[in-house]
Amino acid sequence: MSVGKSGQRAAGRGAGGGERRLRARVWVESEGSTAILTEAGADLLEQIEACGSLSEAARRLRYAYRRAWLLVDGLNKGWEGPLVETAAGGKRGGGTVLTEYGRAVLAAYREVQLQVEHALDEAGRDFQAGTRRKE
């Protein structure tokens, strides 16, 4: 690796022989190619489950409340049934909870993510061997 006087790597030079890993993102699309569950949506569902509040879940994820609300709206409209139920605020405040269906969808999505990561780890061994530079 070539390092200049400023300590920065020369342009166009990579890290060298460091290990590279295969990565992928998983999302669910409806028939019209509209994403109905993404990593952001799954994260939001998990936080709603943890704290019982859409506004708190949004704060924890550093999402604007509007973004969180739009994600929930899209999630509820994209599936056969609602994934999230909300109650309007009042004296005791409102609340947001996952439905049983929402918990099942989230669990299935996270399981697929784990399966994909495992498959990529397995394929990565062959990828590493096939991409080593022959000298």
Backbone as CSV, one residue per row, in Angstrom:
resi,resn,N_x,N_y,N_z,CA_x,CA_y,CA_z,C_x,C_y,C_z
1,MET,0.853,-1.165,0.000,0.000,0.000,0.000,0.896,1.224,0.000
2,SER,0.510,2.209,-0.768,1.278,3.438,-0.876,0.641,4.511,-0.006
3,VAL,1.421,5.087,0.890,0.918,6.130,1.771,1.732,7.391,1.520
4,GLY,1.046,8.507,1.287,1.727,9.772,1.031,2.157,10.449,2.323
5,LYS,2.775,11.608,2.195,3.290,12.344,3.350,2.188,12.701,4.337
6,SER,0.991,12.915,3.842,-0.103,13.296,4.743,-0.679,12.105,5.489
7,GLY,-0.201,10.921,5.177,-0.707,9.719,5.837,-1.908,9.115,5.153
8,GLN,-2.328,9.691,4.031,-3.478,9.161,3.308,-3.014,8.178,2.252
9,ARG,-3.857,7.231,1.957,-3.549,6.262,0.910,-3.561,6.951,-0.445
10,ALA,-2.724,6.450,-1.328,-2.708,6.977,-2.690,-4.029,6.679,-3.356
11,ALA,-4.484,7.584,-4.201,-5.765,7.429,-4.895,-5.789,6.115,-5.664
12,GLY,-6.928,5.427,-5.565,-7.106,4.195,-6.332,-6.559,2.955,-5.645
13,ARG,-5.940,3.117,-4.516,-5.392,1.962,-3.815,-6.362,1.492,-2.751
14,GLY,-6.585,0.226,-2.684,-7.491,-0.326,-1.684,-6.737,-0.738,-0.441
15,ALA,-7.419,-1.444,0.412,-6.827,-1.875,1.672,-5.919,-3.073,1.480
16,GLY,-5.849,-3.599,0.278,-4.969,-4.729,0.043,-5.664,-6.046,0.252
17,GLY,-5.013,-6.924,0.988,-5.478,-8.297,1.125,-6.483,-8.515,2.231
18,GLY,-7.146,-7.477,2.687,-8.139,-7.641,3.741,-9.290,-8.532,3.301
19,GLU,-9.911,-9.171,4.276,-11.024,-10.063,3.962,-12.228,-9.279,3.468
20,ARG,-12.851,-9.773,2.437,-14.063,-9.171,1.903,-15.229,-10.105,2.205
21,ARG,-16.364,-9.507,2.498,-17.537,-10.301,2.841,-18.677,-9.943,1.916
22,LEU,-19.439,-10.929,1.537,-20.632,-10.706,0.724,-21.749,-10.188,1.623
23,ARG,-22.517,-9.249,1.131,-23.631,-8.675,1.881,-24.847,-8.556,0.977
24,ALA,-26.023,-8.533,1.582,-27.268,-8.376,0.823,-28.286,-7.683,1.713
25,ARG,-29.257,-7.086,1.080,-30.389,-6.491,1.793,-31.633,-7.272,1.407
26,VAL,-32.510,-7.438,2.364,-33.738,-8.186,2.141,-34.912,-7.229,2.305
27,TRP,-35.833,-7.281,1.360,-37.084,-6.537,1.489,-38.176,-7.355,0.843
28,VAL,-39.410,-7.048,1.192,-40.571,-7.754,0.671,-41.305,-6.796,-0.255
29,GLU,-41.634,-7.276,-1.440,-42.379,-6.469,-2.414,-43.748,-7.075,-2.643
30,SER,-44.699,-6.199,-2.959,-46.015,-6.661,-3.376,-45.952,-6.934,-4.878
31,GLU,-47.037,-7.398,-5.452,-47.064,-7.720,-6.880,-46.707,-6.534,-7.756
32,GLY,-47.053,-5.341,-7.350,-46.774,-4.152,-8.138,-45.363,-3.615,-7.946
33,SER,-44.459,-4.426,-7.416,-43.072,-4.039,-7.160,-42.939,-2.903,-6.147
34,THR,-43.875,-2.821,-5.240,-43.807,-1.839,-4.172,-43.264,-2.521,-2.920
35,ALA,-42.235,-1.943,-2.322,-41.681,-2.516,-1.098,-42.694,-2.367,0.034
36,ILE,-43.054,-3.488,0.650,-44.016,-3.437,1.749,-43.371,-3.775,3.090
37,LEU,-42.124,-4.229,3.087,-41.372,-4.406,4.329,-39.892,-4.300,4.010
38,THR,-39.238,-3.372,4.682,-37.816,-3.127,4.509,-37.139,-3.227,5.869
39,GLU,-35.834,-3.084,5.885,-35.085,-3.076,7.141,-35.594,-1.962,8.056
40,ALA,-35.854,-0.782,7.492,-36.354,0.342,8.294,-37.703,0.015,8.917
41,GLY,-38.581,-0.610,8.151,-39.888,-0.993,8.672,-39.778,-2.042,9.759
42,ALA,-38.895,-3.025,9.552,-38.705,-4.069,10.562,-38.125,-3.485,11.842
43,ASP,-37.170,-2.574,11.705,-36.607,-1.920,12.891,-37.690,-1.158,13.652
44,LEU,-38.542,-0.471,12.911,-39.628,0.283,13.546,-40.590,-0.658,14.267
45,LEU,-40.944,-1.763,13.640,-41.826,-2.740,14.289,-41.203,-3.243,15.587
46,GLU,-39.915,-3.536,15.565,-39.238,-4.009,16.782,-39.287,-2.964,17.893
47,GLN,-39.066,-1.711,17.538,-39.086,-0.666,18.553,-40.500,-0.417,19.084
48,ILE,-41.488,-0.513,18.224,-42.882,-0.390,18.681,-43.190,-1.503,19.671
49,GLU,-42.755,-2.694,19.355,-42.971,-3.835,20.246,-42.279,-3.600,21.586
50,ALA,-41.103,-3.007,21.557,-40.318,-2.806,22.775,-40.881,-1.709,23.673
51,CYS,-41.403,-0.624,23.068,-41.780,0.508,23.907,-43.264,0.847,23.880
52,GLY,-44.038,0.317,22.934,-45.473,0.548,22.913,-45.899,1.943,22.494
53,SER,-44.992,2.653,21.812,-45.303,4.015,21.414,-44.642,4.314,20.073
54,LEU,-45.438,4.812,19.129,-44.883,5.161,17.827,-43.913,6.327,17.954
55,SER,-44.264,7.334,18.730,-43.371,8.493,18.845,-42.061,8.112,19.526
56,GLU,-42.109,7.280,20.546,-40.876,6.839,21.212,-40.050,5.943,20.292
57,ALA,-40.709,5.066,19.556,-39.992,4.210,18.598,-39.282,5.069,17.555
58,ALA,-39.958,6.088,17.065,-39.354,6.995,16.086,-38.150,7.704,16.696
59,ARG,-38.282,8.175,17.929,-37.156,8.856,18.599,-35.964,7.918,18.742
60,ARG,-36.219,6.694,19.160,-35.134,5.726,19.356,-34.371,5.454,18.063
61,LEU,-35.092,5.466,16.960,-34.469,5.196,15.658,-33.991,6.468,14.953
62,ARG,-34.272,7.608,15.583,-33.947,8.908,14.990,-34.657,9.117,13.655
63,TYR,-35.904,8.664,13.619,-36.778,8.901,12.473,-37.673,10.093,12.812
64,ALA,-37.988,10.876,11.817,-39.011,11.891,12.006,-40.326,11.153,12.287
65,TYR,-41.168,11.752,13.123,-42.440,11.116,13.439,-43.238,10.853,12.167
66,ARG,-43.227,11.820,11.233,-43.961,11.648,9.974,-43.463,10.430,9.207
67,ARG,-42.134,10.235,9.168,-41.585,9.063,8.480,-42.088,7.783,9.134
68,ALA,-42.042,7.748,10.462,-42.495,6.562,11.182,-43.973,6.300,10.922
69,TRP,-44.774,7.370,10.961,-46.211,7.222,10.726,-46.468,6.713,9.311
70,LEU,-45.751,7.252,8.333,-45.921,6.802,6.940,-45.479,5.348,6.766
71,LEU,-44.413,4.945,7.456,-43.989,3.540,7.395,-45.075,2.629,7.948
72,VAL,-45.626,2.982,9.102,-46.693,2.170,9.698,-47.906,2.119,8.772
73,ASP,-48.272,3.255,8.213,-49.407,3.299,7.293,-49.167,2.377,6.093
74,GLY,-47.975,2.434,5.531,-47.637,1.561,4.405,-47.621,0.096,4.790
75,LEU,-47.093,-0.204,5.974,-47.084,-1.589,6.457,-48.509,-2.110,6.617
76,ASN,-49.369,-1.304,7.210,-50.747,-1.740,7.440,-51.524,-1.904,6.139
77,LYS,-51.236,-1.090,5.145,-51.946,-1.183,3.864,-51.366,-2.247,2.941
78,GLY,-50.109,-2.636,3.147,-49.447,-3.551,2.236,-49.694,-5.024,2.489
79,TRP,-50.228,-5.362,3.635,-50.425,-6.761,4.007,-51.915,-7.085,4.088
80,GLU,-52.204,-8.365,4.254,-53.599,-8.819,4.301,-54.346,-8.278,5.504
81,GLY,-53.617,-7.920,6.524,-54.218,-7.351,7.733,-53.247,-6.374,8.346
82,PRO,-53.702,-5.595,9.312,-52.804,-4.617,9.929,-51.693,-5.294,10.734
83,LEU,-50.500,-4.704,10.683,-49.377,-5.184,11.483,-49.280,-4.422,12.792
84,VAL,-49.853,-3.201,12.789,-49.769,-2.301,13.932,-51.144,-1.722,14.221
85,GLU,-51.482,-1.606,15.507,-52.710,-0.933,15.925,-52.329,0.231,16.811
86,THR,-53.009,1.343,16.625,-52.731,2.531,17.433,-53.996,2.974,18.144
87,ALA,-53.800,3.608,19.291,-54.898,4.227,20.035,-54.552,5.694,20.184
88,ALA,-55.521,6.553,19.939,-55.294,7.993,20.045,-54.955,8.371,21.478
89,GLY,-54.207,9.440,21.631,-53.840,9.928,22.960,-55.054,10.434,23.721
90,GLY,-54.893,10.582,24.964,-55.966,11.068,25.835,-55.382,11.342,27.203
91,LYS,-56.202,11.228,28.250,-55.697,11.450,29.604,-54.541,10.515,29.939
92,ARG,-54.693,9.270,29.571,-53.650,8.281,29.863,-52.722,8.079,28.675
93,GLY,-52.867,8.866,27.644,-52.008,8.726,26.472,-52.497,7.626,25.572
94,GLY,-51.957,7.604,24.396,-52.327,6.573,23.430,-51.377,5.402,23.544
95,GLY,-51.271,4.695,22.512,-50.366,3.557,22.494,-50.320,2.955,21.113
96,THR,-49.281,2.211,20.860,-49.112,1.531,19.589,-48.609,0.133,19.890
97,VAL,-49.248,-0.863,19.311,-48.843,-2.254,19.546,-48.832,-3.025,18.230
98,LEU,-48.024,-4.056,18.196,-48.050,-4.963,17.055,-49.214,-5.924,17.222
99,THR,-49.835,-6.244,16.123,-50.859,-7.282,16.146,-50.148,-8.638,16.150
100,GLU,-50.888,-9.689,16.396,-50.301,-11.035,16.295,-49.733,-11.248,14.895
101,TYR,-50.487,-10.787,13.899,-50.043,-10.902,12.513,-48.750,-10.110,12.307
102,GLY,-48.665,-8.931,12.897,-47.459,-8.119,12.797,-46.253,-8.812,13.404
103,ARG,-46.447,-9.455,14.544,-45.357,-10.208,15.172,-44.918,-11.369,14.286
104,ALA,-45.880,-12.042,13.675,-45.549,-13.177,12.807,-44.781,-12.715,11.563
105,VAL,-45.228,-11.614,10.950,-44.543,-11.083,9.766,-43.124,-10.670,10.129
106,LEU,-42.955,-9.964,11.241,-41.632,-9.520,11.673,-40.719,-10.718,11.938
107,ALA,-41.220,-11.718,12.634,-40.404,-12.905,12.935,-39.992,-13.624,11.651
108,ALA,-40.912,-13.760,10.708,-40.592,-14.428,9.440,-39.548,-13.641,8.662
109,TYR,-39.670,-12.308,8.651,-38.708,-11.450,7.948,-37.315,-11.582,8.565
110,ARG,-37.232,-11.507,9.885,-35.927,-11.625,10.554,-35.314,-13.015,10.329
111,GLU,-36.145,-14.034,10.282,-35.641,-15.389,10.022,-35.051,-15.477,8.619
112,VAL,-35.723,-14.895,7.635,-35.191,-14.887,6.262,-33.869,-14.131,6.220
113,GLN,-33.779,-13.022,6.931,-32.518,-12.271,6.966,-31.381,-13.144,7.492
114,LEU,-31.634,-13.898,8.557,-30.612,-14.795,9.106,-30.225,-15.881,8.107
115,GLN,-31.220,-16.433,7.422,-30.934,-17.464,6.427,-30.086,-16.907,5.283
116,VAL,-30.385,-15.694,4.840,-29.617,-15.067,3.761,-28.182,-14.815,4.224
117,GLU,-28.010,-14.302,5.437,-26.659,-14.070,5.955,-25.873,-15.367,6.036
118,HIS,-26.519,-16.425,6.499,-25.851,-17.725,6.581,-25.445,-18.213,5.190
119,ALA,-26.346,-18.094,4.218,-26.033,-18.519,2.853,-24.875,-17.704,2.281
120,LEU,-24.848,-16.414,2.562,-23.759,-15.571,2.073,-22.435,-15.920,2.748
121,ASP,-22.479,-16.247,4.020,-21.250,-16.679,4.700,-20.703,-17.948,4.055
122,GLU,-21.599,-18.879,3.751,-21.190,-20.121,3.087,-20.608,-19.832,1.698
123,ALA,-21.316,-19.015,0.917,-20.861,-18.686,-0.437,-19.595,-17.845,-0.394
124,GLY,-19.415,-17.101,0.679,-18.246,-16.236,0.814,-16.936,-16.988,0.811
125,ARG,-16.942,-18.195,1.306,-15.711,-18.994,1.299,-15.245,-19.239,-0.136
126,ASP,-16.176,-19.639,-0.995,-15.831,-19.845,-2.407,-15.469,-18.526,-3.075
127,PHE,-16.175,-17.472,-2.698,-15.887,-16.158,-3.254,-14.467,-15.728,-2.898
128,GLN,-14.083,-15.898,-1.649,-12.729,-15.535,-1.218,-11.683,-16.308,-2.015
129,ALA,-11.904,-17.617,-2.157,-10.939,-18.443,-2.879,-10.870,-18.033,-4.358
130,GLY,-12.000,-17.726,-4.945,-12.033,-17.386,-6.370,-11.555,-15.980,-6.717
131,THR,-11.452,-15.132,-5.699,-11.050,-13.756,-5.986,-9.656,-13.420,-5.470
132,ARG,-8.942,-14.436,-5.008,-7.560,-14.177,-4.588,-6.702,-13.931,-5.815
133,ARG,-5.874,-12.943,-5.708,-5.005,-12.582,-6.832,-3.914,-13.623,-6.981
134,LYS,-3.756,-14.078,-8.183,-2.706,-15.058,-8.494,-1.441,-14.283,-8.842
135,GLU,-0.384,-14.586,-8.174,0.867,-13.844,-8.450,1.857,-14.658,-9.214
